[in-house]
Amino acid sequence: MTDLRRLLSIASIMLVVVTVGCAYEVEHPVYSPTGDAKTIKELTESVAPVMEMSDEQIVGFISDKTDFSIVGCENCRGGAEGGRSAVFEWTIDDPYHIKCTHCGHVYPSEKYPMDKTLKIVNPVGEEQEYHYHQAEDGRTYFWDCKIRGYIKGYFAARAGDLAILYHLTEEPQYAHKAALILHRFAQVFPGYPIRGHDAYSVSPSQDIQIKPSGDQPGSAFYDSKICAPDYEGAMPYWAGKWSRWFYGNIPIGLFKAHDLICNSSAYEELGEGARERVENDLLRLSVQNILKWPKRWGNMDGNRIMGFIVAGRVLGEPDWIHYALAWFTEILEKSYFYDGMWHEGTACYHRQITNRLARVPDLADGHSDPPGYTYEETGARYDNLRVQRDIPALSRAITSVVKLALPAEKNGRSFYAVTHDCDWNKVCWPLARRQSECLILPGMGHAILGMGENDNQVQAHLHYGGASGHDHRDTLNVIFYAKGKELLSEFGYCRTTLRGWSSGTPGHNTVVIDETNQGGGVLGRLGIFDTTGPDAYAVEADGTTRYEAKADLYKRAIVLVRVGEADSYLFDVFRVQGGSVHDWMQHSNANEEQAFSSDLKLTPREGTLYTHIKELREAAADSPWTMTNTCADGTALKTHVLAPEETQVIVGRCPRIRGAQRDESRIHDLWMPIVAVRTGEPLPAGTEVTEPLRTTFVAVQEPYREATFIDSVRNLDVQGGADAVAVAVKIGDATDYLISTNEQAPYEQETQVPELKLTFRGRLAYVHTEEGKVKSVHIFDGVDLSMGDLQVKTGGPLSGTITGVRRQEAGDDSNAFVTDVQLPADAVLAGRILIITHGDTTAHGYTIQRIERVGETTLIHVFDEPGLEIAEDETKMIYFPHRVIKGDNTFYIAGSKAVQYQ
């Protein structure tokens, strides 16, 4: 049993034979918020409009009809979801009107009358009419329902404020108004039909759907039979009773408001049965309703877990608390990678779920089950519950996402690097990154090469993750941050009609094969992650599995090189084999306008590329060439493209998605430069590839302000070595040499660079010279390198078979992998990457802490949670994706060495 499953640290656990389940008498308030004079002043101002209303006015505001959240603007069709979800302004001062923030149009509107009616029978048997407008193309708009949603949300929030004010001041008028609102919701809530948006309907929900005629996706009601206690059929996914989506069906704020006023006389003043009506027809009913949806382990389930805990404590239902806490433990194992990142690989959804899970201990602490009670599913009970704060999986989840923080900008904020479906403008609170370093998230598949402080920070990100929900087809995508800007960007989450472009492979800084998107596939294979520096860091990953049967080779290596205190450049090699055409895609800063220039002679090209790339120009490139994207303030990225020869360069403009802020009405107005460096040609439809195309793309990225610092970048002739390249980068009196091959250990093949009298056996190396003298050599993986009289030997890569694993979460003293291979002891290998390859060739990386020899075995201690159980010929992944893999596990430690010379 792991610590994760023992995470509930409680004062006493009693196991008894008989399981008792019943509601118990609750001592209110369960939750006691605190506040000072400032808090009271702010809350008083918040509730002032409600306090000025009569009871009759408040009751009149809260309708017996439901609301819709996703409603568009027909006047401009702006907003997200293809223009079906506009953003409106609403205030309590003008409660029955809304104004579109995209175009300013006000609804209800004479121009777009809601002159059609949809009749339904609600869950209590009453016939209701809902009015809507239907456009010529069939789109429907329930603006009255949108307005009711604002009103419902306003009074629900004020009920919470009023209850807190009563708790802090003991002034009964606040409890009265809070009780009045809660009671009115209890009167109407049973009649709320389940409704939602049918764009993501799940079969057989269509069979129970009630919506206006037409094929357009839009607002929909669901047959009220699904609200019946005895209904056991499927529930619609994108729907809910209290909330627009079932995940928010437990109104936590109303439970807490009720909790705070239970000790007042407010309910008694409303009449006999008022409190019971609130508890049964509003609060308890909301929980009973959400139980109709099955348990999931998704990014929204933190809402349900918190809801069950709060509801269970406020209404005295211990079953709900036990159910939620078991769910809490499950989701930490089922849905997070072993490195602590949420399985969808996006900072936004990671933060969304993790922030909610982090609140669970505070919501549950202090609970005691009633005398004689045990939870039927486990036989356990809680007394003075204390949920463990230092749960390793939760601690990793809270801290891991910080690795994605970009350098702090002038406003002092750091934003998250965008991966997959993540908004580009999410602030990494409370961190403001003042110093960049090399970091890795090996479970997610994301490596960061970082260096520099304050304004001189630079980061190069290489993403090699798999597909697991909210993902993009973006393996081996590069993000490059330097000179205070993202100079190579990822577009991020696009909830408009251009979502396919933003999530597709051509919309990323990677390579497209045969003009098709990458497929599904598992995590890419980390090959090199060497950050021992001090002036050059490297990462290499293989993403061949993402192109499934189409690619035989899909591998990228990048090296970040420091140039003094203020400058740096990025060396980039991308090797591809498969299909008949390869497009090396690059777009630059997605946040602002840039001017594009190149030393190529570009001529107009007809048509579009990948549908969304327009204003095309092209040129043939048979020798090295450059292109530059320059921002308005002079910050620029110059790209030196060295290989391959005989390429077709296609330059165009693509949608600059970030600037539109999810607004469909603006998404086609903002454009940016984009380049496709193409080798090969598309084959006619139905033609099979007889000889897969093989390409090695080579580039050097030079970020600068005002003036460039690289004097020249050139290819060097290379002999031997698979797909070997050697590049010379001249900067003043210094020249750097970078050598990259596709060789594999044990590196018997020599790669020679005759001009330098250099011989290299390995995969990746860097040599720095000043005035013709070698000042440093860094072999990232290899056996040896000689240059003239100089020779550097690494001892070669280390490899062998893993025979076992130790995990602190399983009760072991340390996290370690066990092998019979004798390795250099102590901290010689500290900081290096241990790559574990499983029986199915998938691999994971771990950072070595130290090596320990114990008898005839060696312990490779790692900083990371291994996330594996190894038994005989079977390996079980403890965390997502929970695969069970047959076969042996082998390890690989790159042959690395960095040497400095005077």
PyMOL commands that set and color helices and strands:
alter all, ss='L'
color gray80, all
select helices_A, chain A and resi 4-6+37-51+55-61+80-83+143-169+172-191+198-200+205-208+224-227+246-248+252-261+266-270+274-290+301-315+318-334+347-357+360-364+392-404+454-456+499-503+505-507+544-550+657-660+754-756+808-810
alter helices_A, ss='H'
color red, helices_A
select strands_A, chain A and resi 8-12+88-91+94-100+106-107+116-121+127-134+140-141+195-197+209-210+219-222+239-240+383-387+439-441+446-451+458-463+477-482+485-488+511-513+525-530+536-542+553-563+567-577+581-587+594-598+603-604+614-621+625-631+635-643+647-655+671-680+694-705+712-715+725-731+734-740+751-753+758-770+773-787+790-793+798-806+816-819+833-837+843-854+857-862+868-871+874-877+884-886+889-893+897-900
alter strands_A, ss='S'
color yellow, strands_A
deselect
rebuild
show_as cartoon
